[in-house]
Amino acid sequence: MSVRILVAEDEKSILKLVTRYLEKEGYTVYEASDGEQALDIWLDTPVDIAVLDVMIPKLDGWQVLTEIRRESDIPVIMLTARRDEADRLQGFELGTDDYMTKPFSPRELVMRVKALLKRAGKLSQSTLINLPGLKVNTQAQTAETADGDAKLSAREYALLMYLIDNKGVVLSRERLLERIWGYDYDGDTRVLDTTIKRLRSKLGACGSCIKTQRGNGYMFEVTQ
């Protein structure tokens, strides 16, 4: 199972941008647009790290951080448009691990996430996913079948990992296009079907694990 990250941000464009960059690293992202939704996800899902905007509605980022700290010491990064030193001090007093001021580089955010995950020992676990007829190395981002290296493109790998992380769940074509190609993708939607077909072919016997749910989308299902 990949690293699970909670991202709470009410600006949709920033939320989608951050999600896109984190998912490219093979992480599973749980999105929240307000503090109440963030806490619901936190209570229902064992996330490994949280990225919280300070000014999210309903419950602000400080309140969400406070609730998380009642039960957990997972790494937390706070995002804010304010540059006041008092804000930073408040964050560290409440238990944040890092602090980024908007506008920020999504690449820098990814690097800070990685640094905190390493410090917390979350990246020291096995990087191998073993499935019938398929081995995935999440660190090298490679996949190997019984016939050897599957030679996946970056997008094929991202699609495979998203399917594996959500195995047993039917994913709509719209959701897959948004997650893998980006929320602002406006090209031919048939590109997904073409990529799925190519991915199945490269995965050999394991390609049959990618099931088509007609009228709904695709699902990764492992048959022992």
C-alpha positions in Angstrom: 0.0 0.0 0.0 1.4 3.4 -0.9 1.8 6.4 1.5 -1.5 8.0 2.3 -1.7 11.8 2.4 -4.5 14.1 3.6 -4.6 17.4 1.7 -7.0 20.1 3.0 -7.3 23.1 0.8 -10.3 25.2 -0.2 -8.8 26.7 -3.4 -9.7 24.0 -6.0 -6.8 24.9 -8.3 -4.2 24.6 -5.6 -5.8 21.4 -4.3 -5.7 19.7 -7.7 -2.2 20.9 -8.4 -0.9 19.5 -5.1 -2.8 16.3 -5.6 -1.3 15.9 -9.1 2.3 16.3 -8.0 1.9 14.0 -5.0 0.2 11.3 -7.0 3.0 11.4 -9.5 5.2 10.1 -6.7 2.9 7.1 -6.2 1.2 8.5 -3.1 -2.5 8.1 -2.4 -4.1 11.5 -1.8 -7.3 12.1 0.1 -8.7 15.6 -0.7 -10.7 17.8 1.7 -12.1 21.3 0.9 -12.9 22.3 4.5 -11.9 21.4 8.0 -14.9 19.2 8.8 -14.3 17.1 5.7 -10.6 16.9 6.7 -11.4 15.6 10.2 -13.9 13.0 8.7 -11.1 11.7 6.5 -8.7 11.7 9.4 -11.1 9.7 11.6 -11.9 7.1 8.8 -8.5 6.7 7.1 -5.1 5.9 8.6 -3.1 8.7 6.8 0.7 8.9 7.1 1.0 12.7 6.7 -1.3 15.8 6.4 -1.0 19.0 4.4 -3.4 21.6 5.9 -4.2 25.1 4.6 -4.6 27.4 7.6 -7.7 29.3 6.2 -10.0 26.4 5.2 -13.7 27.0 6.1 -15.8 25.4 8.8 -12.8 24.4 10.9 -9.6 26.1 10.2 -6.2 24.4 9.8 -5.2 25.2 13.4 -8.3 23.4 14.7 -7.7 20.4 12.5 -4.1 20.2 13.6 -5.2 20.4 17.2 -7.6 17.5 16.8 -4.9 15.4 15.0 -2.4 16.1 17.8 -4.8 14.8 20.4 -4.3 11.3 19.0 -1.3 11.2 16.6 2.2 12.6 15.9 2.0 12.1 12.1 3.9 14.7 10.2 1.8 17.8 9.4 2.7 20.7 6.9 0.7 23.9 7.2 0.0 26.1 4.1 -0.8 29.8 4.5 -1.0 33.1 2.5 0.1 35.0 5.6 3.8 35.7 6.3 3.5 36.8 9.9 6.1 35.4 12.3 3.3 35.0 14.9 1.6 32.6 12.5 4.7 30.5 12.2 5.2 30.4 16.0 1.6 29.5 16.6 1.9 26.6 14.1 5.0 25.2 15.8 3.5 25.6 19.2 0.4 23.6 18.1 2.7 20.9 16.7 3.2 21.5 13.0 6.3 19.9 11.5 6.7 22.4 8.6 5.3 25.6 7.2 5.0 26.8 3.6 3.9 30.3 2.6 1.8 30.8 -0.6 2.6 31.0 -3.4 4.8 27.9 -3.2 6.4 25.5 -5.5 4.6 22.1 -5.7 7.9 20.5 -6.3 9.3 21.9 -3.1 6.2 20.7 -1.3 6.8 17.2 -2.6 10.4 17.3 -1.4 9.4 18.5 2.0 6.8 15.7 2.2 9.4 13.2 1.3 11.8 14.6 4.0 9.2 14.3 6.7 8.1 10.8 5.6 11.8 9.7 5.8 12.2 11.2 9.2 9.0 9.4 10.4 10.3 6.1 8.9 7.4 5.9 6.5 9.6 5.4 3.4 11.8 2.7 5.0 9.2 0.0 4.4 9.3 -2.4 1.6 9.1 -0.8 -1.8 7.9 -4.0 -3.5 4.4 -4.9 -4.4 4.0 -8.6 -5.2 0.9 -9.6 -7.2 0.2 -12.8 -9.2 2.4 -12.5 -12.2 3.6 -9.0 -11.4 6.2 -7.3 -9.2 6.1 -3.5 -8.8 9.0 -1.6 -7.3 7.5 1.7 -6.1 10.9 3.3 -5.4 12.3 2.6 -8.9 8.8 2.9 -10.4 9.2 -0.2 -12.5 7.0 -3.2 -13.1 8.2 -6.8 -13.9 6.1 -9.6 -15.3 7.0 -13.2 -15.9 8.4 -12.1 -19.2 10.7 -9.4 -17.7 10.5 -5.6 -17.5 7.1 -4.3 -18.5 8.7 -1.1 -19.8 5.9 1.2 -18.6 5.8 4.9 -19.5 5.4 7.4 -16.6 1.7 7.7 -17.3 1.1 4.0 -17.6 2.9 3.5 -14.3 0.8 6.2 -12.6 -2.4 4.7 -13.9 -1.3 1.2 -12.8 -0.5 2.4 -9.2 -3.8 4.3 -8.9 -5.7 1.2 -10.0 -3.7 -1.0 -7.5 -4.1 1.5 -4.6 -7.9 1.4 -5.3 -8.2 -2.3 -6.1 -11.7 -3.7 -5.8 -13.1 -0.2 -6.4 -14.7 0.8 -9.7 -13.1 4.0 -10.9 -15.0 6.1 -13.4 -13.4 7.2 -16.6 -13.8 10.9 -15.5 -12.0 10.2 -12.2 -9.1 8.4 -13.9 -8.7 11.2 -16.5 -8.7 13.8 -13.8 -6.2 12.0 -11.5 -3.8 10.8 -14.2 -4.1 13.4 -17.0 -5.0 16.4 -14.7 -8.3 18.1 -13.8 -7.9 20.6 -16.7 -7.4 17.9 -19.4 -9.7 18.7 -22.3 -8.3 16.3 -25.0 -9.8 13.1 -26.4 -11.2 11.0 -23.6 -10.5 7.9 -25.6 -6.9 8.3 -24.6 -7.7 6.5 -21.4 -9.1 3.4 -23.2 -6.0 3.4 -25.4 -3.7 3.6 -22.4 -5.6 0.8 -20.6 -5.3 -1.4 -23.6 -1.6 -0.8 -23.9 -1.1 -1.3 -20.1 -3.0 -4.6 -20.2 -0.8 -5.8 -23.0 2.4 -4.9 -21.2 1.3 -6.6 -18.0 1.0 -10.0 -19.7 -1.2 -12.4 -17.7 -1.7 -9.8 -15.0 -3.4 -7.6 -17.5 -6.6 -9.4 -16.9 -6.7 -7.9 -13.4 -7.8 -4.7 -15.0 -11.5 -5.2 -15.4 -13.9 -3.1 -17.6 -17.1 -2.1 -15.9 -19.2 -1.1 -18.9 -20.8 2.2 -18.5 -18.9 2.8 -15.2 -15.2 2.6 -15.7 -12.3 0.3 -14.7 -11.4 -1.8 -11.6 -8.2 -3.6 -10.6 -9.1 -7.0 -9.2 -6.7 -9.7 -8.2 -7.8 -13.3 -8.6 -5.8 -15.7 -6.5 
